[in-house]
Structure formats: structure tokens, C-alpha cells
């Protein structure tokens, strides 16, 4: 099980080029394209998806709670627990053979930046972060498409032992977000589960012909 404390925001396309440039200025950014399969639910505290031969289950353990990370930056922090289980099933076949129509393909172009505890002081211009116990930092700038919905999302997360998560995120977020030419509001801050739930083209309930006859 992995613990994370996350701040995430969603915005309408397009992503401003100045935001992309500021994100890439953080350092070595890895860009990937992928297709995840989500099983959206009414509950935004539950996130289940298939990715790269694994079933990933995320459960919100605490939050969301408002967190100010700069003069024009605030978000809703969420503490998540994540389990990753290997599977031999082919993810695309799950959606193709699904009579309920509930599995939702989400296409992503992800720009990711990571920082281990051992390099935090150097990468943040000498600002040391809590390292006992150690927590890593991950930042993500991603374009997403699900059904008819498209957006871009910005995320910063601390990952590691629970006692280190809050101090690491609270210390790192103001240092990183001050470089972004973007106002961040709690109104735009939530996780993937809620974003999918709010999209009219994403199905949360099975069609009537997929329900067992005679049941309400």
C-alpha cells in the first residue's frame, strides 16, 4: 500500500504555453502517453482503474481540506491510500467486452517531474524539506480526454510515510507554485474520481438492458 497527500486542479483546454514552460523549467520532465481504463463511481473517494497490466485501487482516507500554498494559490488536499495488483487480463478487452458500458477509457498525455528526498535541497534552490521520515515529491501536468470531455490537470503529491506527507507538501508547494503564472483556486481542486463523475458523457450506472430482469 502506498500513501500520498495530493493537490490537484482541473482546467479547460488549452493549457497556457507559459504554464507548460514554467513546469518544464522545474527540471527533468518525462512525457508519456497512455490509455487508462477507469470504473467511475458515484463516490469521489473511490478511484479504480486498469493501467499497464495492473488494477490500481485508490481510497481517500482523509480530506479534502483547504490548503493555501501561495498568495494566489490554494487547493483541496486529499490523503489517498493506493493498492496496485497485477492482472493477466488485457485492459482494452475489458472495455470492449463490457455489456454495462461502465468502463471508461481515459487518454492522457502526462508530463511528470519527480524529486527524491536526497535531492530536494539541490532542486529547490537550497530549501531543505522534511526528510525524517523521507517522502518523495511528484508533480504532473496532464492533458486528459474521456468521452466528450477534455481538460488539463495540474497535480503535486507527497508520497511516502504518513508522518512526512503534510510537512513535505506544505513546504514544497509554495516553492514550486510561485513559479507558475497561474491562479489556483479551491473551486478547481479535486481528484480524478470527481472529475469523471461530473462529466455527462461518462456513465456511472448500467443501462436498463444490463440489469437482471425482475430486480428493481
C-alpha positions in Angstrom: 0.0 0.0 0.0 1.2 3.5 -0.9 0.2 6.7 0.9 0.0 10.0 -0.9 -1.1 13.6 0.0 -2.3 15.3 -3.2 -3.2 18.7 -4.5 -4.9 18.5 -8.0 -6.6 21.1 -10.1 -8.6 20.8 -13.4 -9.0 23.4 -16.1 -10.5 23.8 -19.5 -8.2 23.5 -22.6 -5.9 24.8 -23.8 -3.2 24.8 -21.3 -1.4 28.2 -21.4 2.1 27.8 -23.0 3.6 29.8 -20.1 2.4 27.2 -17.7 3.9 24.4 -19.7 7.2 26.4 -19.9 7.3 27.0 -16.2 6.6 23.4 -15.5 9.4 22.2 -17.7 11.7 24.6 -16.0 11.4 22.5 -12.8 14.0 20.1 -14.3 13.9 16.7 -16.0 10.3 16.2 -17.1 9.3 12.9 -18.5 6.4 12.9 -21.1 4.3 9.8 -21.8 1.0 9.0 -23.5 -1.3 6.3 -22.1 -4.8 4.9 -22.0 -6.2 4.1 -18.6 -9.5 2.3 -18.0 -11.5 3.8 -15.1 -14.6 2.3 -13.4 -16.2 5.6 -12.3 -18.4 5.6 -9.2 -20.8 8.0 -7.5 -18.4 8.2 -4.6 -15.5 10.6 -5.4 -13.5 9.0 -2.5 -13.0 5.8 -4.6 -10.8 5.5 -7.7 -10.4 2.2 -9.6 -8.5 1.9 -12.8 -6.6 -0.5 -15.0 -3.1 0.7 -16.1 -0.2 -1.2 -17.6 -1.4 -4.7 -16.6 -2.3 -3.6 -13.0 -5.5 -3.0 -11.1 -5.0 0.2 -9.2 -7.4 1.0 -6.3 -7.2 4.3 -4.5 -9.3 5.2 -1.5 -9.4 8.6 0.0 -8.5 8.3 3.7 -8.8 12.0 4.7 -9.9 15.3 3.2 -10.5 17.2 1.2 -9.3 20.1 3.3 -8.4 23.6 2.1 -4.7 24.4 1.9 -3.2 27.8 0.9 0.1 27.3 -0.9 0.8 30.9 -2.0 -0.7 34.4 -2.4 -2.8 33.3 -5.4 -2.7 29.5 -4.9 -5.0 27.3 -2.8 -6.3 23.8 -3.2 -8.1 20.9 -1.6 -5.6 18.4 -0.2 -6.6 14.7 -0.2 -4.9 11.8 1.6 -5.1 8.7 -0.5 -4.2 5.0 0.1 -3.3 3.1 -3.1 -3.1 -0.6 -3.8 -1.6 -2.0 -7.1 -2.5 -5.6 -8.1 -1.1 -7.4 -11.1 -3.5 -8.8 -13.6 -3.1 -11.0 -16.7 -6.2 -9.6 -18.4 -5.8 -7.4 -21.4 -7.1 -3.9 -20.4 -8.6 -3.0 -23.8 -10.6 -6.2 -23.9 -12.3 -5.3 -20.6 -13.9 -2.3 -22.1 -14.6 -3.9 -25.5 -16.4 -6.8 -23.9 -18.2 -4.9 -21.2 -22.0 -5.1 -21.6 -22.6 -2.5 -18.9 -20.7 0.3 -20.7 -19.3 1.4 -17.3 -15.6 1.1 -18.0 -14.3 4.5 -19.3 -11.1 4.9 -21.4 -9.2 8.0 -20.3 -6.5 9.2 -22.7 -3.6 11.1 -21.1 -0.5 13.0 -22.2 1.4 13.3 -19.0 4.4 15.5 -18.2 5.9 14.2 -14.9 8.6 15.5 -12.6 9.8 13.7 -9.5 12.2 14.6 -6.7 13.6 12.1 -4.2 14.3 13.2 -0.6 18.0 13.0 -1.2 17.9 15.7 -3.9 15.3 18.0 -2.5 17.6 20.7 -1.2 19.5 21.0 -4.5 16.4 21.0 -6.7 14.6 23.6 -4.6 17.4 26.1 -4.5 18.7 25.1 -1.2 15.4 24.9 0.6 15.6 21.7 2.6 12.4 19.7 3.1 11.5 17.3 5.9 13.3 14.0 5.3 12.8 12.1 8.6 11.0 10.0 7.7 11.6 10.7 4.0 8.9 11.5 1.5 9.2 11.9 -2.3 7.6 14.7 -4.4 5.9 14.2 -7.7 4.4 16.9 -10.0 2.3 16.3 -13.0 0.9 18.4 -15.9 -1.5 16.3 -17.9 -4.0 16.7 -20.8 -6.9 14.3 -20.4 -9.8 13.1 -22.6 -12.7 10.9 -21.5 -15.8 10.5 -23.7 -16.6 14.0 -24.9 -14.8 15.7 -22.1 -11.3 17.2 -22.3 -9.3 19.1 -19.7 -5.8 19.7 -18.4 -4.8 19.0 -14.9 -2.0 20.0 -12.5 -1.0 17.9 -9.5 1.5 17.9 -6.8 1.8 15.0 -4.4 3.9 13.9 -1.5 4.4 10.1 -1.4 5.8 8.0 1.4 5.4 7.5 5.2 2.3 9.2 6.5 4.1 11.4 9.2 6.1 13.0 6.4 3.3 13.8 3.9 1.9 17.0 5.4 5.2 18.8 6.1 6.6 17.9 2.8 3.7 19.1 0.8 3.2 22.3 2.8 6.9 23.2 2.4 7.3 22.2 -1.3 4.0 23.6 -2.8 4.7 27.3 -2.2 8.3 26.9 -3.5 7.1 25.2 -6.7 3.8 27.0 -7.4 5.3 30.5 -7.1 7.0 29.8 -10.5 3.7 29.1 -12.2 1.9 32.1 -14.0 -1.5 30.8 -12.8 -4.0 31.5 -10.1 -5.0 28.3 -8.3 -8.4 28.1 -6.6 -10.1 25.5 -4.3 -13.1 25.6 -6.6 -11.0 23.9 -9.3 -9.3 21.5 -7.0 -10.4 17.8 -6.8 -9.4 14.3 -7.9 -10.0 12.2 -11.0 -12.9 10.4 -9.4 -14.9 13.6 -9.0 -13.9 14.9 -12.5 -15.2 11.8 -14.1 -18.3 11.8 -12.1 -19.1 15.3 -13.3 -18.9 14.5 -17.0 -22.2 14.0 -18.7 -20.6 11.6 -21.3 -19.2 9.3 -18.6 -21.6 6.6 -17.4 -22.0 5.8 -13.7 -24.9 3.4 -13.9 -25.5 0.4 -16.2 -28.2 0.6 -19.0 -31.5 -1.0 -18.2 -30.9 -3.9 -20.5 -27.8 -4.9 -18.5 -29.8 -5.2 -15.3 -31.1 -8.7 -14.2 -34.8 -9.0 -15.1 -37.2 -8.8 -12.1 -34.9 -6.7 -9.9 -35.6 -3.0 -9.2 
